[in-house]
Amino acid sequence: MGTTQNIEAALQRAAAYVQATWQQTVMGNTPLQGMRPLNINIGLRRLYADNILVGEQQTSNSGIIQRISAQKNIAKQLENGTGPWDMKPGLLGGPKAKMGKNGRYNIIPFRHGTSNAYSPNNNFPTMPKNVYTQARALKASVKAGTGTKWGGRLAGTEFQHPPGQNTTSGYQHKTGKYEGMARIEKPYQKATQSKYMTFRVVSEKSAPGSWIHPGYKAHDIVKSVATFCRPGVTQMIREAAIADIEVSISRL
């Protein structure tokens, strides 16, 4: 009877290789051939990447099976694409939502980037240079106990950057994108860094078209990862199969 010991081990190595490539593709900035650039925030990338898991190896009538999968909704949305949806129910039903005198509400943070490009470490829409110049001159907001001691807030930005529209629903926003921005300072071991945040409130009384997500186009991530990994995986399995055949022959 033939042995499959080397093939089983090769499948485990191949699965780890595909998993790592898939995660790096989701977290990185450079798309593989055939997929759309992933210009989405780092939090969603990490949620997707952390959900790419290697399943247990199984044996069936058709052979040995090793699966790598991602089941979270964000993975399915980015892979297959999805149309617009209303974010209000999810935002008001989340763990950070609170009950006020006028019903449920939630304070939603938006982070603004300072570079001219998206990158794994700064995957946020870049603010204009004139806004950044004003924002970095703000008195810093710092952590104080379990809360935050707020510093300066950006004002007067709406002359150059007036409130925009939700491009999907047509809703006219009431506040400019950068109005009220805070510079939040955090000390690290080697340096102190700043991040730039604005905060907007969603509530049960928010206008129907105010929190409509435009949806995602299909990105063909899995197909691109499979195409990229196939030569390497094929080589691993071929070498393992030859090794198993040699072991079987040696036992005759």
LOBA-341559 format. One line per 3 residues: number of its first residue (from 1); for each residue x, y, z of C-alpha. Coordinates in steps of 0.05 Angstrom, whole numbers, m for minus. Example, Ala and Ser with C-alpha at 12.3 -4.5 7.8 and 13.67 -1.06 7.14 Angstrom:
BEGIN
1 = 246 m90 156  273 m21 143
end
This chain:
BEGIN
1 = 0 0 0  28 68 m20  45 123 30
4 = 18 195 27  60 222 84  99 271 41
7 = 37 294 4  0 307 69  59 349 95
10 = 64 385 28  m10 403 30  0 434 99
13 = 58 475 73  19 495 11  m41 516 53
16 = 3 559 97  34 590 34  m34 605 3
19 = m60 633 69  0 679 78  m4 703 5
22 = m79 716 11  m70 754 77  m12 795 49
25 = m53 812 m13  m112 836 29  m67 876 77
28 = m18 902 24  m25 959 m25  m5 925 m90
31 = m60 883 m122  m44 818 m157  m56 814 m232
34 = m130 812 m248  m157 843 m183  m181 913 m167
37 = m139 956 m120  m165 949 m48  m174 1022 m29
40 = m210 1008 36  m191 1025 107  m141 984 147
43 = m193 961 197  m234 925 144  m171 896 112
46 = m150 868 179  m219 840 193  m217 804 126
49 = m145 780 133  m154 753 203  m212 711 179
52 = m171 674 127  m163 606 161  m134 538 144
55 = m183 481 157  m166 411 181  m139 363 129
58 = m190 312 107  m188 248 67  m245 229 20
61 = m256 182 m39  m229 235 m85  m164 244 m45
64 = m135 289 9  m169 356 18  m140 419 49
67 = m185 481 51  m168 554 63  m229 598 71
70 = m255 666 95  m327 667 119  m339 737 146
73 = m386 782 109  m333 833 90  m294 778 53
76 = m356 758 14  m373 831 m2  m304 848 m28
79 = m297 783 m67  m365 782 m100  m385 855 m97
82 = m448 883 m65  m497 939 m78  m511 1000 m33
85 = m539 989 37  m563 1031 96  m510 1030 152
88 = m557 1059 205  m585 993 231  m516 963 240
91 = m486 1026 272  m545 1034 320  m546 960 337
94 = m471 955 352  m439 948 420  m418 1022 423
97 = m488 1050 410  m521 1085 469  m591 1105 489
100 = m606 1179 494  m669 1218 509  m686 1218 435
103 = m670 1145 422  m608 1105 404  m546 1140 378
106 = m474 1126 363  m412 1169 354  m374 1147 292
109 = m299 1163 286  m267 1180 219  m192 1180 212
112 = m156 1224 161  m89 1207 129  m30 1253 122
115 = 7 1221 63  m6 1226 m11  m19 1152 m20
118 = m54 1093 10  m9 1044 47  m19 987 96
121 = m1 1033 154  m38 1095 132  m98 1069 94
124 = m142 1130 104  m165 1184 55  m112 1238 53
127 = m132 1307 78  m114 1368 35  m48 1402 52
130 = m81 1466 76  m124 1426 125  m64 1386 149
133 = m25 1450 162  m80 1475 207  m93 1408 240
136 = m22 1394 261  m20 1462 295  m79 1444 340
139 = m69 1434 414  m66 1359 423  m121 1317 453
142 = m91 1265 500  m114 1205 540  m132 1222 611
145 = m149 1162 654  m205 1124 620  m225 1184 578
148 = m195 1238 534  m173 1309 551  m194 1346 489
151 = m150 1399 458  m165 1442 398  m217 1430 345
154 = m211 1452 272  m260 1506 251  m271 1549 189
157 = m255 1494 139  m322 1496 104  m306 1558 62
160 = m256 1517 21  m285 1448 36  m361 1456 41
163 = m407 1399 61  m414 1348 6  m467 1299 m17
166 = m474 1225 m7  m459 1205 m78  m505 1144 m74
169 = m568 1173 m42  m558 1247 m60  m566 1268 13
172 = m535 1336 27  m491 1333 89  m497 1390 139
175 = m424 1392 162  m359 1397 123  m316 1335 121
178 = m259 1366 161  m298 1412 208  m286 1395 282
181 = m223 1354 269  m180 1337 330  m106 1320 334
184 = m101 1260 381  m32 1250 409  m6 1184 435
187 = 64 1170 464  101 1107 443  167 1079 467
190 = 210 1116 417  165 1174 395  99 1210 403
193 = 52 1205 344  m11 1241 323  m73 1217 289
196 = m127 1263 260  m200 1247 274  m269 1275 262
199 = m331 1248 296  m402 1246 270  m466 1225 305
202 = m515 1175 276  m583 1168 310  m652 1142 300
205 = m671 1212 276  m616 1216 224  m642 1228 154
208 = m657 1165 113  m604 1178 60  m549 1203 107
211 = m513 1137 121  m518 1099 56  m456 1058 38
214 = m442 1057 m38  m426 982 m36  m365 947 m66
217 = m347 924 m135  m323 852 m142  m247 849 m131
220 = m232 777 m155  m182 768 m97  m188 693 m91
223 = m181 681 m165  m119 726 m168  m87 692 m107
226 = m102 623 m136  m69 642 m203  m8 670 m167
229 = 1 610 m120  m15 554 m169  57 544 m196
232 = 87 541 m126  34 495 m99  39 449 m160
235 = 114 443 m150  106 426 m75  56 371 m90
238 = 96 343 m149  159 337 m107  120 306 m49
241 = 86 255 m95  154 234 m124  181 226 m53
244 = 121 183 m33  129 139 m95  203 129 m79
247 = 185 109 m7  133 59 m32  182 29 m82
250 = 235 22 m29  187 m21 12  174 m71 m43
end
